[in-house]
Amino acid sequence: MDPVTEYTGKTATQILTAPVLNHALLFVNKSSADFKDIYSAFNTAANAFRLKILFVWVNVDEPRNGRIMEYFRVGAFEAPIIRLVNLTDHVTYHLPSDTLDVETIKKFCQSYLEGKAKPKMQSEPIPDGWDTQPVKQLVGMTLEKVVFNPNKTVFVLFYLPYSQESRALFPLWEELAEALKEREDVVVARIDASANDINLSMHGSYPSLCLFPALYAERMVVYPGKRKVKDLIKFLDKEMEKAKKYRVKEDEDRRKYIEAVKAEEAKKANESKDEL
């Protein structure tokens, strides 16, 4: 096989039956401006690990690659991204960098072979005191429970810890939490998107600022505005006003549903009595 093999319907069997069980997968958009540079770096690194790691690239712009992307929980908007997996135990490792040059890729692969790389888990452990700080630190296990609370409006920063752009937002998020600390119906939180599986329909790259209104319906609104506290609060208030209107209808629909269920149960109970 070539140093790097493209994953396609024709090569899938060849890749999965290869004697090399360690696979490095590059998920990348072939039409992106930096594709040639990233592929070149990936190909160069591949030559240093022949017979140790099989290097495969996946075009995220190809609809037929949806199944492999779903398996590795990779969204097209996350590309370019590199994952390492061993086909024996299927444990996945994520390259923690937004720079995909030769040295970065080689260092990651070497750390994996030496057993030093940390596996990507579905969820980090729940940190002690995660909900006692102004900015709540969410993990995979607590994400949906917190953001889909029908009595709280939750503003979440989805970040990558190795991304300078993400880290630059940390002070802003602390400032936002401080400004909203007296509002008990609002939660400001953040989650490491590289260390936890995000089972939500995310659109756009990280970092991403997403608002979850206080509704029974699981709804998420991506913040598109300026990265300033006053603009964030203005957006928050506007969405909360919208949610209040939806909530009135939701509460009415829930009331009618509960009444209908009780009426049905009463009817069945009366029918049972008549039969006796």
N, C-alpha and C positions, 0 to 999 in steps of 0.2 A: 504494500500500500504506500501511497505518497506520504510525505511527512504530515500533511494535513488533508483530511478527507471531508468533502461536503456531505452533510446528511441529506439524503434524498430517498425516495421510495426504492430506487435501484441499489443504493449502497447500504441501506439499513441493515439487511441481513449480514452483509460482509462485516459491518462495524460490530454488531452484537455477537457474532461468532468468532471474532478475532481472539487469538490467544492472550493478548494484552488486556487485562481486566481493569486497569486504571484508565479512565477516560477524562480528558479535558475538553470541555465543550465551550466554544465561543458562540454566543448568541449575538448576532450583529445584523444590521440592515445593509444589504448589499448596495443599495442606492445612496447610502449616506456619504457625505463628503470625505470623511476620514476612514472609509472602508479599506482603501489600499494600504494606508499606513498601519492600521490595526492588524490587517491580515498578514502583512509583511513581518510585523513583530511576532505574531503568533506562529508563523511558519518558521522563523529563525529560532524561536524558543523550542519548537518541536524537534528540531534536529539534535538538540542537546539531550533529549530524553527518549530516543529511539529504543524500542523494545521494553521500555519502562512505563511510558504513558502514551496512549493513543490520542492524537489531537484531531478533533472534529469541529467543524464550524456549521452553524445553523442559521439560515437566512430567515429572520423574523418577519420579513415582508412576504414570505411564501405561505399562502393559506394552508397548504397541505402539511405544514410543519406545526399546525396547531396542537396536535396531540402530544408531541414531545415537549413543547413549551408548557402545556398544561401539566405534564408529569413533573417537570422541574419547577413548576410554579413561577414561570418567567413571563412577564408581560412585554409586549413589543416596545412599550415606552421605556422599559428599563435598559434596553440595549444601548451600547455594547456592554456585555457582562460575561464573565467566565465562571463556570462551575466545574468542579472536579468530582467524580463519582467512581466508586469501585463496584463493579457488577456483581461481586460476591455478597457484600452486605448492604449495598445500595445507599450507603451513607453519603450525603452530599456536602461538599465544601464550597464556600463562596469566596472569590478573590476580593478582599476588602480594600479596593482602591478604585478611584475614578480615572487613573492613569494606566493605560494598557500598553506599556512599552516593553521591550525585550527583557530588561533586567527585572522589572516588576513581575512579569509572567514567570520567568525562570525561578525567581526567589520563592514565589508561591508554590510552584510545582515541587521544588526541592524541600520546602517545609512540609509539604504533604507526604512526600516519600519518607521523610525522617520522623513522621508521626507528630509533628509540632503544630500542624494546622488545626484550627478548631472547626468541628463540623457545624453545618447550618442546621439549627433545630426549628421545629414548628413553633416553639415558644421558648423565650428565655425564662429562667426561674422568676417568680414574682418577687421583686425586691422588697426588703423590709421597709416599712414606712412609706410605701409607694404613693399612698393617698393622703399623706400628712403635709406634703410640701405644696407650695403655691401652684407649681406645675406638676401634675400627676404623671408618673412614669409608667406607661402602659406596656404590657407584653402581649404576646399572642393569646394567652389564656384569659386575659382580662379585657382585651380590646372591645369585643362585641357587647359584652355585658355592660360596659361603661357607656359606650357611644350610643347604644340603642335603648338607653333608659328613657322611657316616655315622659319622665318628669324633670329631665335635665337637658339643657342645651350644651353640647360639648364641642369645643374647638380643639382640633388635634393637629399637631405638627408631625408629619411623617418625614423622617430624616435619615440620612446616611452618615454615620459617625466619622467616616473618612473623607467626607466631602466638605471642602472649605465653605461652599455656599450654604450647606446645612448648618454648620457650626456658627456661621455668621448670624443666623437667626435665633440662636439660643438667648442672647440678651434681650432681643425684642419680645420673645415669648415670656420671659420672666417679667418684663415690664407690663405686658398685657395681663398676666395673672395678677400682678400687684394692683393694676387699675380696676380689676373686676373682683377683687377679693371679698367685697361686701355683698356681692350678688350670689346668693345661695343657689339660684336656679341655673347657674352657669359654671361649667367645668373647663379649665384650660389644661391640656395634656399634650404629651408627645410620645412617640414610639419609634424605636430603631427598626426601620423597614428592611435592613439587611440581615438582622438576627431573628426576625419573627415572620412567620407566614402571614401575609395580609390577605384574608379571604374576602376582599371587597372588590367591586368593579372600579379599580383605580384608572384614571386617565391622566396622562401627562407625566413628566419626569419628577423625580424627587430633588429637592424637598418640595413637599406639597402641603398646603394649608387647607384643611377640610372641616366644614361645619356640619354637625349632626343635630338637626332641630329636635325639640322635645315633642315627638310624635310617636304614635304606636306603629305607624308605617316606618320601615327602615329606609330613611332618606339621607342622602349625603350631598352637600353642596360644596364645590371647590371654590376657594376664594381666588379671584383673578386680579385683585387690585394692588395698590401700592403697599409696600412693606413698612407701614407706619401704624402706631397704636391707634390714633384717632380714626384712621380709615378702617382698621380692623373692627373697632367698636361700632362704627357706623354701619358696616356690613352686617355685623352680629345683630344689632337692633332691628335692622330692616328685615332680616330673615326670621327673627323671633316674632315680629308682627305678622308676617305671612303665616307662620306656624300656628299662631293663636287662632286664626280663621279656620285653618284646616282642622285644628284640634276640636273646635266646637262641633264640626260635622262628624269627626271621629267619635266623639263622646256620645253624640246623638245616635249614630249607627250602632255603637256598642250597647247603648241602652235598649234599643229596639231588638237587637239580637238576643240579649239576656232575657227580655220579656218573652220573646218568642220561644226560647228554650224552656223557660219555666212553664209557659202555657202548654207546650208539648208534653212535658213531664207530668203536669197535672192531668192532662187528658188521658195519658197512658195509665196513670194511677187509678183514675175513675173507671176506666175500661176493665182493669184488673179486679176491682171491687165488684163490678157488675157480673163478671165471670164467676166469682166466688158465690 
